[in-house]
Amino acid sequence: MKKYIVYLSMISLLYCTGCYKDEIIDAKPGEPIDPVTNLSYTIAGDQVNLTWELPADYPDDILQPVRVFIRIKADGQEIGTQLLENTASSYTYTPYDPARAYSFTVKLMGQVDTTNPYVSNLRYSLGNTVSLE
């Protein structure tokens, strides 16, 4: 009987101290980044050329230059992402297949300087999406 009490005590001790719940990032404080505007596309052969306009200014805590994040979907399935440096204002996707339905979501991604491990150092803008059907 004493052996079972020792085992139960050890299991209880491991249960209580074995799992450490770390706080998740539940907020991204600060002023949001404005999204890109005038997102448009042209198709030339097997290429899709995307262009957009960047916001005129960024929040004060965003480190420059910002990056552009593009999510690419074909027929409703994500097929890739691209991260463009130095505040790019255009992107060319290839190979384009006219038999598939594509969508491209363009977001701005800015970094902020933070030392708090519970606050994300990345901030995204809302995305603008263009669909090719």
C-alpha positions as CSV (number, residue, x, y, z in Angstrom):
1,M,0.0,0.0,0.0
2,K,2.8,2.4,0.8
3,K,4.3,1.7,-2.6
4,Y,1.0,2.9,-4.3
5,I,0.9,6.1,-2.2
6,V,4.5,6.9,-3.3
7,Y,3.7,6.3,-6.9
8,L,0.5,8.4,-6.7
9,S,2.4,11.2,-5.0
10,M,5.1,11.1,-7.7
11,I,2.5,11.2,-10.5
12,S,0.6,14.0,-8.8
13,L,3.8,16.0,-8.3
14,L,4.7,15.5,-12.0
15,Y,1.2,16.4,-13.1
16,C,1.3,19.7,-11.1
17,T,4.8,20.8,-12.0
18,G,5.4,19.0,-15.3
19,C,3.5,21.4,-17.5
20,Y,4.4,25.1,-17.6
21,K,1.8,27.2,-19.3
22,D,3.5,30.0,-21.2
23,E,1.4,33.0,-22.1
24,I,0.6,33.3,-25.8
25,I,0.9,36.5,-27.8
26,D,-2.7,37.7,-27.6
27,A,-2.2,41.3,-28.6
28,K,-0.1,43.4,-30.9
29,P,-0.2,46.8,-29.4
30,G,0.5,49.9,-31.4
31,E,-0.9,51.7,-34.3
32,P,-1.8,49.5,-37.3
33,I,0.0,49.7,-40.6
34,D,-2.2,50.9,-43.5
35,P,-2.8,48.4,-46.2
36,V,-1.6,48.6,-49.8
37,T,-4.0,50.3,-52.2
38,N,-4.8,50.1,-55.9
39,L,-3.8,46.4,-56.2
40,S,-4.1,45.4,-59.8
41,Y,-2.7,42.8,-62.2
42,T,-1.9,42.2,-65.8
43,I,-1.3,38.9,-67.5
44,A,1.4,38.5,-70.2
45,G,1.9,34.9,-71.4
46,D,2.7,32.7,-68.4
47,Q,3.3,35.7,-66.1
48,V,1.0,37.6,-63.7
49,N,2.3,41.1,-62.9
50,L,1.0,42.5,-59.7
51,T,1.3,46.2,-58.8
52,W,0.2,48.3,-55.8
53,E,0.7,51.5,-54.0
54,L,2.3,51.8,-50.6
55,P,0.9,53.9,-47.8
56,A,2.2,57.5,-47.6
57,D,3.5,57.0,-44.0
58,Y,3.9,54.4,-41.4
59,P,3.5,54.3,-37.6
60,D,6.4,55.8,-35.7
61,D,7.4,52.5,-34.0
62,I,7.7,50.6,-37.3
63,L,11.4,50.0,-38.4
64,Q,12.0,51.0,-42.0
65,P,12.0,49.5,-44.6
66,V,8.9,47.4,-44.4
67,R,8.5,44.2,-46.3
68,V,5.7,42.9,-48.5
69,F,4.1,39.5,-47.8
70,I,2.2,37.8,-50.6
71,R,0.1,34.7,-50.2
72,I,-0.6,32.8,-53.4
73,K,-3.5,30.5,-53.9
74,A,-4.6,28.4,-56.8
75,D,-8.0,26.7,-57.0
76,G,-8.5,27.7,-53.3
77,Q,-5.4,26.0,-52.1
78,E,-2.3,27.9,-50.8
79,I,0.6,27.1,-53.1
80,G,3.2,29.5,-51.7
81,T,4.2,32.7,-50.1
82,Q,6.7,35.4,-51.1
83,L,8.4,37.9,-48.9
84,L,9.7,41.0,-50.8
85,E,12.3,43.2,-49.2
86,N,12.7,47.0,-49.3
87,T,9.0,48.1,-49.7
88,A,8.5,46.6,-53.1
89,S,5.6,47.9,-55.2
90,S,5.4,45.1,-57.8
91,Y,5.7,41.3,-58.1
92,T,5.8,38.9,-61.0
93,Y,4.4,35.4,-60.6
94,T,5.3,32.6,-63.0
95,P,4.2,30.1,-64.3
96,Y,0.6,31.2,-64.7
97,D,-1.9,28.5,-65.8
98,P,-5.1,30.0,-67.3
99,A,-7.0,26.8,-66.4
100,R,-6.6,27.5,-62.7
101,A,-8.2,30.2,-60.5
102,Y,-5.6,32.2,-58.7
103,S,-5.7,34.7,-55.9
104,F,-3.0,36.9,-54.5
105,T,-3.2,38.5,-51.1
106,V,-0.7,41.4,-50.5
107,K,0.1,42.6,-46.9
108,L,2.7,44.9,-45.5
109,M,4.9,43.5,-42.7
110,G,6.8,45.8,-40.4
111,Q,9.1,45.1,-37.5
112,V,9.0,46.9,-34.1
113,D,11.7,47.0,-31.5
114,T,10.5,45.2,-28.4
115,T,12.3,43.3,-25.7
116,N,9.1,41.9,-24.2
117,P,8.9,38.1,-25.1
118,Y,5.1,38.2,-24.9
119,V,4.7,41.0,-27.5
120,S,5.2,40.2,-31.1
121,N,7.9,42.1,-32.9
122,L,6.0,41.8,-36.2
123,R,3.0,43.8,-37.3
124,Y,1.0,43.1,-40.5
125,S,-1.4,45.3,-42.3
126,L,-4.8,44.1,-43.5
127,G,-4.5,42.3,-46.8
128,N,-5.8,43.3,-50.2
129,T,-6.7,40.4,-52.5
130,V,-7.0,40.2,-56.2
131,S,-8.6,37.1,-57.8
132,L,-8.0,35.8,-61.3
133,E,-10.7,33.5,-62.6
